[in-house]
Amino acid sequence: MELLLGQAVMLCLPAYLVAQVAALLVWPVRISAVPLAIMGAATASAVVGYASDSNLAPIFMVLAAPFCLLWLVLAGLIRGLMRGLMGR
């Protein structure tokens, strides 16, 4: 069970990257800027970690990706719900 949970968390990073690109193309920037800022900080931490030869350099990216993906999914659901209620 732990293996499946670990793989699900690891697969959130590529899923987040695809969702972020799609969100930046479709939505206003202010909605998709929050996870982008979080992952920007995680990427900066990974770059510094790689520069200092740390084997745990990408850990913040891997751990932040599920929360950022959840943000984008919830924002998409809320936008869809609001558009449905507004009759657009």
Accessible surface in RSA format (square Angstrom, percent):
REM  Atomic radii and reference values for relative SASA: ProtOr
REM  Chains: A
REM  Algorithm: Lee & Richards
REM  Probe-radius: 1.40
REM  Slices: 20
REM RES _ NUM      All-atoms   Total-Side   Main-Chain    Non-polar    All polar
REM                ABS   REL    ABS   REL    ABS   REL    ABS   REL    ABS   REL
RES MET A   1   178.04  92.2 140.55  93.0  37.49  89.3 124.18 105.6  53.86  71.4
RES GLU A   2   145.60  83.6 136.81 103.5   8.79  20.9  67.68 130.9  77.93  63.6
RES LEU A   3   130.24  72.5 122.03  87.3   8.21  20.6 127.49  89.5   2.75   7.4
RES LEU A   4   117.08  65.2 112.43  80.4   4.65  11.7 112.71  79.2   4.37  11.8
RES LEU A   5   118.79  66.2 114.26  81.7   4.53  11.4 118.09  82.9   0.70   1.9
RES GLY A   6    33.54  41.4   0.00   N/A  33.54  41.4  32.55  89.3   0.99   2.2
RES GLN A   7    89.12  49.8  87.21  63.7   1.91   4.6  28.21  60.0  60.91  46.2
RES ALA A   8    54.03  49.7  45.07  69.5   8.96  20.4  50.93  71.7   3.10   8.2
RES VAL A   9    39.58  26.0  39.24  35.5   0.34   0.8  39.58  34.4   0.00   0.0
RES MET A  10   114.47  59.3 107.22  71.0   7.26  17.3  95.12  80.9  19.36  25.6
RES LEU A  11   120.64  67.2 116.42  83.3   4.21  10.6 116.76  82.0   3.87  10.4
RES CYS A  12    25.25  19.1  24.00  26.8   1.25   2.9   1.10   2.8  24.15  26.0
RES LEU A  13    34.29  19.1  34.29  24.5   0.00   0.0  34.29  24.1   0.00   0.0
RES PRO A  14    67.68  49.3  65.24  59.5   2.44   8.9  67.25  55.5   0.43   2.7
RES ALA A  15    44.70  41.1  33.12  51.1  11.57  26.3  40.90  57.6   3.79  10.0
RES TYR A  16     2.85   1.3   2.85   1.6   0.00   0.0   2.46   1.9   0.39   0.5
RES LEU A  17    91.65  51.0  90.74  64.9   0.92   2.3  91.32  64.1   0.33   0.9
RES VAL A  18   108.86  71.6 104.26  94.4   4.60  11.1 108.43  94.2   0.44   1.2
RES ALA A  19    28.36  26.1  19.99  30.8   8.38  19.1  25.99  36.6   2.38   6.3
RES GLN A  20     7.49   4.2   7.49   5.5   0.00   0.0   7.49  15.9   0.00   0.0
RES VAL A  21    88.91  58.5  88.23  79.9   0.68   1.6  88.85  77.2   0.06   0.2
RES ALA A  22    50.76  46.7  45.54  70.3   5.22  11.9  50.01  70.4   0.75   2.0
RES ALA A  23     5.01   4.6   1.76   2.7   3.25   7.4   4.59   6.5   0.42   1.1
RES LEU A  24    68.88  38.4  50.52  36.1  18.36  46.2  50.57  35.5  18.31  49.3
RES LEU A  25   146.99  81.9 112.68  80.6  34.31  86.2 114.85  80.7  32.14  86.5
RES VAL A  26   111.86  73.6  83.31  75.4  28.56  68.8  87.69  76.2  24.18  65.6
RES TRP A  27    42.78  17.2  34.01  16.5   8.77  20.6  21.32  11.4  21.46  34.8
RES PRO A  28    47.96  35.0  35.81  32.6  12.15  44.2  47.73  39.4   0.23   1.4
RES VAL A  29    97.42  64.1  93.57  84.7   3.85   9.3  93.57  81.3   3.85  10.4
RES ARG A  30   186.67  78.4 164.67  83.9  22.00  52.4  73.44 100.4 113.23  68.6
RES ILE A  31    35.86  20.4  31.34  23.3   4.52  10.9  35.86  25.8   0.00   0.0
RES SER A  32     0.00   0.0   0.00   0.0   0.00   0.0   0.00   0.0   0.00   0.0
RES ALA A  33    37.09  34.1  34.64  53.4   2.46   5.6  34.96  49.2   2.14   5.7
RES VAL A  34    64.44  42.4  60.17  54.5   4.27  10.3  64.23  55.8   0.21   0.6
RES PRO A  35     0.99   0.7   0.65   0.6   0.34   1.2   0.99   0.8   0.00   0.0
RES LEU A  36    77.78  43.3  75.11  53.7   2.68   6.7  75.11  52.7   2.68   7.2
RES ALA A  37    69.23  63.7  50.51  77.9  18.72  42.6  61.90  87.2   7.33  19.4
RES ILE A  38    86.74  49.4  80.96  60.3   5.78  13.9  85.65  61.7   1.09   2.9
RES MET A  39     8.81   4.6   8.81   5.8   0.00   0.0   8.81   7.5   0.00   0.0
RES GLY A  40    39.65  48.9   0.00   N/A  39.65  48.9  31.93  87.6   7.72  17.3
RES ALA A  41    67.79  62.3  53.14  82.0  14.65  33.3  61.00  85.9   6.78  18.0
RES ALA A  42     7.77   7.1   3.75   5.8   4.02   9.1   7.07  10.0   0.70   1.9
RES THR A  43    58.23  41.4  58.23  59.0   0.00   0.0  48.34  64.9   9.89  15.0
RES ALA A  44    57.02  52.4  49.08  75.7   7.94  18.1  56.10  79.0   0.92   2.4
RES SER A  45    42.61  36.0  30.50  40.7  12.11  27.9  25.00  53.2  17.61  24.7
RES ALA A  46     2.05   1.9   2.05   3.2   0.00   0.0   2.05   2.9   0.00   0.0
RES VAL A  47    91.96  60.5  89.68  81.2   2.28   5.5  90.72  78.8   1.24   3.4
RES VAL A  48   103.04  67.8 100.86  91.3   2.18   5.3 102.61  89.2   0.43   1.2
RES GLY A  49     9.72  12.0   0.00   N/A   9.72  12.0   9.70  26.6   0.02   0.0
RES TYR A  50   131.57  61.4 118.73  67.6  12.84  33.4  93.91  70.6  37.66  46.4
RES ALA A  51    87.27  80.2  47.15  72.8  40.12  91.3  59.48  83.8  27.79  73.6
RES SER A  52    80.65  68.1  50.98  68.0  29.67  68.3  50.03 106.5  30.62  42.9
RES ASP A  53   135.22  94.7 103.55 103.1  31.67  74.9  35.09  82.6 100.13  99.9
RES SER A  54    46.47  39.3  31.53  42.1  14.93  34.4  23.63  50.3  22.84  32.0
RES ASN A  55   140.39  96.8 107.62 104.0  32.78  78.9  46.51 111.9  93.88  90.7
RES LEU A  56   116.29  64.8 110.73  79.2   5.55  14.0 112.27  78.8   4.02  10.8
RES ALA A  57     6.02   5.5   0.00   0.0   6.02  13.7   4.49   6.3   1.53   4.1
RES PRO A  58    45.73  33.3  45.73  41.7   0.00   0.0  45.73  37.8   0.00   0.0
RES ILE A  59    67.20  38.2  65.44  48.8   1.76   4.2  66.97  48.2   0.23   0.6
RES PHE A  60   117.30  58.7 116.13  71.9   1.17   3.0 116.59  70.7   0.71   2.0
RES MET A  61    35.24  18.3  35.24  23.3   0.00   0.0  27.72  23.6   7.52  10.0
RES VAL A  62    20.90  13.8  20.90  18.9   0.00   0.0  20.90  18.2   0.00   0.0
RES LEU A  63    95.75  53.3  92.50  66.2   3.25   8.2  93.04  65.3   2.71   7.3
RES ALA A  64    18.13  16.7  13.64  21.0   4.49  10.2  17.79  25.0   0.35   0.9
RES ALA A  65     0.00   0.0   0.00   0.0   0.00   0.0   0.00   0.0   0.00   0.0
RES PRO A  66    33.05  24.1  27.26  24.8   5.79  21.1  28.14  23.2   4.91  30.5
RES PHE A  67   148.03  74.1 141.83  87.8   6.20  16.1 142.46  86.4   5.57  16.0
RES CYS A  68     2.18   1.6   0.33   0.4   1.85   4.4   1.85   4.7   0.33   0.4
RES LEU A  69    33.53  18.7  33.53  24.0   0.00   0.0  33.53  23.5   0.00   0.0
RES LEU A  70    96.51  53.7  93.33  66.8   3.18   8.0  96.13  67.5   0.38   1.0
RES TRP A  71   110.17  44.2 105.53  51.1   4.65  10.9 108.84  58.0   1.33   2.2
RES LEU A  72     5.66   3.2   3.64   2.6   2.02   5.1   3.85   2.7   1.81   4.9
RES VAL A  73    74.50  49.0  67.35  61.0   7.14  17.2  73.03  63.5   1.47   4.0
RES LEU A  74    86.25  48.0  86.25  61.7   0.00   0.0  86.25  60.6   0.00   0.0
RES ALA A  75    16.23  14.9   9.55  14.7   6.68  15.2  15.01  21.1   1.22   3.2
RES GLY A  76    25.03  30.9   0.00   N/A  25.03  30.9  16.01  43.9   9.02  20.2
RES LEU A  77   115.32  64.2 109.19  78.1   6.12  15.4 110.89  77.9   4.43  11.9
RES ILE A  78   105.08  59.8 104.53  77.9   0.55   1.3 105.07  75.7   0.01   0.0
RES ARG A  79    56.88  23.9  53.41  27.2   3.47   8.3  24.13  33.0  32.75  19.8
RES GLY A  80    43.11  53.2   0.00   N/A  43.11  53.2  32.98  90.5  10.13  22.7
RES LEU A  81   113.74  63.3 106.23  76.0   7.52  18.9 111.76  78.5   1.98   5.3
RES MET A  82    87.90  45.5  87.77  58.1   0.14   0.3  70.06  59.6  17.85  23.6
RES ARG A  83   118.69  49.8 117.62  60.0   1.07   2.6  33.83  46.2  84.86  51.4
RES GLY A  84    59.33  73.2   0.00   N/A  59.33  73.2  37.28 102.3  22.05  49.4
RES LEU A  85   134.16  74.7 100.63  72.0  33.53  84.3 103.25  72.5  30.91  83.2
RES MET A  86   134.97  69.9 101.74  67.3  33.23  79.1  74.88  63.7  60.09  79.6
RES GLY A  87    67.50  83.2   0.00   N/A  67.50  83.2  33.94  93.1  33.56  75.2
RES ARG A  88   213.90  89.8 147.27  75.1  66.63 158.6  67.45  92.2 146.45  88.8
END  Absolute sums over single chains surface
CHAIN  1 A     6286.2       5299.7        986.5       4951.9       1334.2
END  Absolute sums over all chains
TOTAL          6286.2       5299.7        986.5       4951.9       1334.2
